Amino acid sequence: MAKNIDTSALHTDTQLTLAGRRPEWTGIENHPSAVVTPAVWRASTHLYPDMAALRAGHAYNEDGRFYYGRRGAPTQWALAEALTQIESGAAGTVLYPSGLAAISGVLLAVLKPGDVLLMTDNAYEPSRTLGNGILKTIGVETRWFDPTDLASFEAAICERTSAVLLESPGSLTIDVQDVPAIAAICRDRGIISIIDNTWASPLGFAPLPHGVDITLMALTKHAGGHSDVMMGSASAGPEWYDRLRRHAQQMGTVVSPDDAALVLRGLRTLSIRLERETASALTIAQWLQGRPEVAKVLCPMLPGAPGHDLWRRDFTGGCGLFSFVLRGGTGAARDALIDALALFGIGYSWGGFESLATPLDPARVRTASVWPLAGMEAEDRFGVRLSIGLEDPRDLIADLEQALEVWAAQG
């Protein structure tokens, strides 16, 4: 790519190919765009040609201008720019060393002592821990609400409510929230709306055009895609981006250029991987739906599943993460099922090329919503969360089938 190109009018797959590849970041003065991928710039100290340049550096605080290592260099700038370009409505993106660091960094940037934070009850467990830990310590009260009940959300609002943290779909029970409706309520009440959009990514759901103020991602998951890097991001429009950037700088937040290069590499194939994982997940979800051992499949891409209507209305894509609930049984039997799987790793993550399985026990991390879900039998409470990777779905189905036989044999 020899020229700077305005990618805003291009389709997403083309944006992913071109984003962050400025000629000056992939070449030298008289040979721009000499390489395809921005190099890994490792630097703590940035040098100036003279004192005038050093003093002039203080006048600017933006990517693309060398200052000091904490503000990054072309590798980090390229990744932040690429993420901004695929995030419709974003003025900029801040990088954090993990997804949780992005969540905590954003919340600490927008909240102050005495504020109330509303957090969806299906939130990522470390987000709940943050609400009950650091935020509580600094005088911020966290209240939880049922993710699928707008009345529950409105009832939790008070005059001290400053922000809401959404996660749609949630990463355990995959609940889909009416994000546009919640965002509209927030705008009317002067509440900052924040969403963890890791499940869908900007390719599957565009938060800012749907009214959300700040959108977060754990780049560790889909964007990295290879289970070998940890990183997070926050993108926002002009109203919030500068504040997030300056707060992150004051906290000394910086990501490694080597890690940024890994995520940038993963970003190039994000669309293809998501398409494959989504198709495989839907195939497997449909198969599980027909199994007598399965009481409920929690996959909003599946017609008739909880949240499907909202997913079809608001989303343009999905991913490989979904859950299913077993019909009766015990926790020990469920654990035996997971142990019997040969092609699924057991580990806390998702979005990589390999398939994973973990136990689903949401009751212990819910305070404002019920488990089992409404309409389910009380004994149907043990589940499994699957992250579908790039394996052939026929092989994964065969593996699940033999593991379900192990579960049935537990009595």
C-alpha positions in Angstrom: 0.0 0.0 0.0 1.9 3.0 -1.2 -0.6 5.7 -0.3 -2.6 6.9 2.7 -6.2 5.8 1.9 -9.4 6.9 3.5 -10.8 3.5 4.6 -14.1 4.8 6.0 -16.1 4.0 2.8 -14.5 0.5 2.3 -16.0 -2.8 3.4 -14.8 -4.3 6.7 -12.6 -7.0 5.2 -10.8 -4.4 3.1 -10.4 -2.2 6.2 -8.9 -5.0 8.2 -6.3 -5.5 5.4 -5.3 -1.8 5.1 -5.9 -0.4 8.6 -2.8 0.9 10.4 -0.5 0.5 7.5 0.6 4.2 7.0 3.4 4.5 4.5 5.6 6.2 7.1 5.1 3.3 9.5 6.0 0.6 6.8 9.0 2.2 5.1 11.5 5.1 5.1 11.4 8.6 3.7 12.4 7.8 0.1 10.9 4.4 0.2 7.5 4.5 1.9 5.4 1.3 2.3 8.5 -0.8 1.7 7.1 -3.6 3.9 3.6 -4.9 4.3 3.4 -5.0 8.1 4.6 -2.3 10.5 7.8 -3.3 12.2 8.2 -3.9 15.9 9.6 -0.6 17.4 11.0 -1.3 20.8 11.9 1.9 22.5 11.7 3.6 25.9 13.7 6.7 25.0 12.7 8.9 22.0 15.4 11.2 20.8 15.0 14.8 19.4 17.2 16.4 16.8 17.5 19.6 18.8 16.1 21.6 21.8 13.5 23.3 19.6 12.1 19.9 18.7 12.1 18.7 22.3 10.2 21.8 23.4 7.8 21.5 20.5 7.0 17.9 21.5 5.2 19.1 24.7 2.6 20.9 22.6 1.2 17.7 21.1 -0.3 14.5 22.6 -1.4 12.3 19.8 -0.3 9.1 18.1 2.1 9.6 15.3 4.3 11.9 17.3 7.4 10.6 19.1 7.6 11.8 22.7 8.5 9.0 25.2 8.0 5.2 25.3 4.8 5.4 27.4 3.1 7.1 24.5 4.0 4.3 22.1 5.7 4.2 18.7 4.6 3.1 15.3 3.7 -0.5 16.3 1.3 0.5 19.0 0.0 3.5 16.9 -0.7 1.2 14.0 -2.8 -1.1 16.2 -4.7 1.7 17.8 -5.4 3.3 14.4 -6.5 0.0 12.9 -9.0 -0.6 15.8 -10.3 3.0 15.4 -10.9 2.5 11.7 -13.0 -0.6 12.2 -15.0 0.9 15.1 -17.7 3.0 13.5 -18.0 6.4 15.1 -14.7 6.2 17.1 -12.4 9.2 17.4 -9.6 7.1 18.8 -8.6 3.9 20.7 -6.6 3.5 23.9 -4.7 0.2 24.4 -4.4 -1.6 27.8 -2.3 -4.6 28.8 -5.3 -6.8 29.3 -9.1 -6.8 28.8 -9.6 -6.4 32.6 -7.1 -3.5 32.5 -9.3 -1.8 29.9 -12.4 -2.3 32.0 -10.8 -1.0 35.2 -9.0 1.8 33.4 -12.2 3.1 31.8 -14.2 2.9 35.0 -11.6 4.7 37.0 -11.5 7.4 34.3 -15.2 8.1 34.4 -16.2 7.5 38.1 -15.5 9.4 41.3 -16.2 8.8 45.0 -19.9 8.9 45.7 -21.0 7.7 42.3 -23.2 4.7 41.6 -22.2 2.3 38.9 -24.9 0.1 37.4 -23.4 -3.2 36.2 -25.2 -5.9 34.3 -25.7 -9.1 36.3 -24.2 -11.2 33.6 -20.9 -9.4 33.7 -17.5 -11.0 33.4 -16.6 -12.2 36.9 -13.5 -10.0 37.3 -15.7 -7.0 36.5 -17.9 -8.0 39.5 -14.8 -8.4 41.6 -13.7 -4.9 40.6 -17.1 -3.5 41.7 -16.8 -5.2 45.1 -13.1 -4.4 45.4 -11.3 -1.4 44.2 -14.4 0.6 43.2 -15.9 0.0 46.7 -12.6 1.0 48.3 -12.6 4.4 46.6 -16.3 5.1 47.4 -18.1 4.0 44.3 -21.2 1.9 44.9 -21.9 -0.8 42.3 -25.5 -2.0 41.8 -26.4 -5.0 39.6 -29.5 -5.4 37.4 -31.1 -8.2 35.3 -29.5 -7.9 31.9 -32.8 -8.9 30.1 -35.2 -6.7 32.1 -35.4 -3.0 31.2 -37.6 -2.3 34.3 -34.8 -3.8 36.5 -32.3 -1.4 34.9 -34.5 1.7 35.3 -35.4 0.8 38.9 -31.7 0.7 39.8 -31.1 4.2 38.6 -30.7 6.9 41.2 -29.5 10.6 41.2 -26.0 9.4 42.0 -25.9 7.0 39.0 -23.0 8.0 36.8 -22.3 5.1 34.5 -23.5 1.7 33.4 -21.4 -1.3 32.3 -23.0 -3.6 29.8 -21.9 -6.9 28.4 -24.0 -8.1 25.5 -24.0 -11.0 25.0 -22.7 -12.0 28.3 -19.8 -14.4 28.3 -21.4 -17.1 30.4 -25.1 -17.4 29.8 -24.8 -15.4 26.5 -27.7 -13.1 27.4 -28.4 -10.4 24.8 -29.4 -6.9 26.1 -31.5 -4.3 24.4 -28.5 -2.0 24.1 -30.1 0.8 22.0 -32.9 1.1 24.6 -30.5 1.1 27.5 -28.3 3.6 25.8 -31.2 5.9 25.1 -32.2 5.8 28.8 -28.6 6.7 29.7 -28.5 9.7 27.3 -31.8 11.0 28.8 -30.5 10.7 32.3 -26.9 11.9 31.7 -25.4 8.5 32.4 -22.3 7.3 30.7 -22.9 4.0 28.8 -20.0 1.5 28.5 -20.1 -1.9 26.9 -17.8 -4.9 26.9 -18.2 -5.8 23.2 -15.7 -8.7 23.2 -18.2 -11.4 22.1 -19.2 -9.7 18.9 -16.3 -7.4 18.2 -17.0 -4.3 15.9 -17.6 -6.8 13.1 -20.7 -8.2 14.7 -22.0 -5.2 16.6 -21.3 -1.5 16.4 -21.9 0.0 19.8 -21.3 3.7 19.2 -23.9 4.0 16.4 -26.3 2.3 18.7 -25.9 5.1 21.3 -23.1 3.7 23.5 -20.5 6.1 24.7 -17.5 3.8 25.2 -16.8 0.4 23.8 -14.3 -2.1 25.2 -12.7 -5.3 24.0 -10.5 -8.0 25.4 -8.1 -8.2 22.4 -6.8 -11.3 24.1 -9.7 -13.1 22.6 -10.8 -12.7 18.9 -8.5 -10.0 17.8 -5.3 -11.8 19.0 -6.9 -15.1 17.9 -3.9 -17.3 18.7 -4.0 -17.6 22.6 -0.5 -16.1 22.9 -1.1 -12.5 23.8 -3.0 -10.4 26.4 -4.4 -6.9 25.6 -7.5 -4.8 25.9 -8.8 -1.7 24.2 -11.3 1.1 24.7 -12.7 3.1 21.8 -14.9 6.2 22.0 -16.1 9.3 20.2 -14.5 12.7 20.7 -16.4 13.4 23.9 -14.6 10.6 25.8 -11.5 9.5 23.9 -9.2 12.3 25.0 -10.2 11.8 28.6 -9.5 8.1 28.4 -6.2 8.7 26.7 -4.9 11.2 29.3 -6.1 9.1 32.2 -4.3 6.0 30.9 -1.1 8.1 30.4 -1.4 9.4 34.0 -1.7 5.8 35.2 1.4 4.8 33.3 -0.6 2.4 31.1 1.4 1.1 28.1 1.4 -2.1 26.0 4.4 -3.9 24.7 5.2 -3.3 21.0 5.8 -7.1 20.6 2.3 -7.7 21.9 0.8 -5.0 19.7 2.4 -6.7 16.7 0.8 -10.0 17.6 -2.7 -8.4 17.9 -2.2 -6.5 14.7 -1.3 -9.8 13.0 -4.4 -11.4 14.4 -6.6 -8.5 13.3 -5.9 -9.2 9.6 -7.6 -12.6 9.7 -10.3 -11.6 12.3 -13.2 -11.6 9.8 -12.3 -15.0 8.3 -11.9 -16.7 11.7 -15.1 -15.2 13.1 -17.0 -16.4 10.0 -15.7 -19.9 10.4 -16.2 -20.1 14.2 -19.7 -18.7 13.9 -20.7 -21.2 11.3 -19.3 -24.1 13.2 -20.8 -22.9 16.5 -24.2 -22.7 14.9 -23.9 -26.2 13.5 -22.9 -27.6 16.9 -25.6 -25.6 18.7 -28.2 -27.0 16.3 -27.0 -30.6 17.0 -27.0 -30.1 20.7 -30.5 -28.7 20.6 -31.7 -32.1 19.3 -30.0 -34.1 22.0 -32.1 -35.6 24.8 -29.4 -34.9 27.4 -29.5 -31.1 26.7 -32.2 -29.0 28.4 -31.3 -25.6 26.9 -28.8 -24.2 24.3 -27.8 -20.7 25.1 -26.8 -19.4 21.7 -28.5 -16.2 20.4 -27.6 -17.1 16.8 -29.9 -20.1 17.1 -33.5 -19.4 16.1 -35.8 -19.8 19.1 -32.9 -19.4 21.6 -33.0 -16.7 24.3 -32.0 -13.3 22.8 -32.3 -14.4 19.1 -34.7 -11.7 18.1 -32.5 -8.9 19.6 -29.4 -10.5 18.0 -31.1 -10.6 14.6 -32.2 -7.0 14.9 -29.0 -5.4 16.1 -26.1 -7.7 15.1 -24.3 -8.4 11.9 -22.3 -11.4 13.0 -21.6 -13.8 15.8 -18.8 -15.8 17.3 -17.9 -19.3 18.5 -18.8 -18.8 22.2 -22.0 -20.3 23.5 -23.3 -22.5 26.4 -25.6 -25.4 26.9 -27.4 -26.7 30.0 -27.7 -30.4 30.8 -31.0 -32.0 31.6 -30.7 -32.8 35.3 -27.6 -34.6 36.5 -25.0 -33.5 39.0 -22.0 -31.2 39.0 -19.7 -34.2 39.2 -21.4 -35.8 36.1 -20.9 -32.5 34.2 -17.3 -32.4 35.2 -16.9 -35.9 33.9 -18.3 -34.8 30.6 -15.7 -32.1 30.3 -12.9 -34.4 31.3 -14.0 -36.9 28.6 -13.6 -34.4 25.8 -10.5 -35.0 23.7 -10.6 -32.1 21.2 -11.6 -29.4 23.7 -9.0 -27.8 26.0 -10.1 -26.9 29.5 -9.1 -23.3 30.1 -10.5 -19.8 30.8 -10.5 -18.0 27.6 -12.1 -18.0 24.1 -11.7 -16.6 20.6 -8.5 -18.6 19.8 -8.1 -21.1 17.0 -8.5 -24.0 19.4 -11.8 -25.2 21.0 -12.3 -24.9 24.8 -14.8 -26.1 27.4 -15.4 -24.9 30.9 -18.1 -25.5 33.5 -21.1 -23.2 33.6 -22.3 -22.4 37.1 -23.7 -18.8 36.9 -25.8 -19.0 40.2 -22.8 -18.2 42.3 -22.1 -14.9 40.4 -25.7 -13.6 40.1 -27.4 -11.3 42.5 -30.1 -9.6 40.4 -31.3 -12.4 38.1 -32.3 -16.0 38.5 -30.6 -19.2 37.6 -31.9 -21.5 36.1 -33.5 -19.1 33.7 -37.3 -18.5 33.7 -39.0 -21.5 32.0 -36.3 -24.0 32.9 -36.6 -26.8 35.4 -34.9 -26.3 38.8 -32.8 -29.4 38.3 -31.5 -28.2 35.0 -28.7 -26.0 36.4 -25.4 -27.6 35.4 -24.0 -26.4 32.1 -20.9 -26.3 29.8 -19.5 -23.2 28.0 -18.0 -24.0 24.7 -15.6 -21.8 22.7 -15.6 -23.2 19.2 -12.3 -22.9 17.3 -11.2 -23.8 13.7 -11.5 -27.6 13.9 -13.9 -29.4 11.7 -17.4 -29.2 13.4 -18.0 -32.9 12.5 -15.0 -33.9 14.7 -16.2 -31.7 17.5 -19.7 -33.1 17.4 -18.3 -36.7 17.5 -16.2 -35.7 20.5 -19.2 -34.1 22.3 -21.3 -37.2 21.5 -19.0 -39.6 23.3 -18.6 -37.2 26.2 -22.4 -37.0 26.6 -22.4 -40.8 26.8 -19.9 -40.5 29.7 -22.3 -38.0 31.3 -25.3 -40.3 30.9 -23.3 -43.2 32.4 -22.8 -41.2 35.6 -26.5 -41.8 36.4 
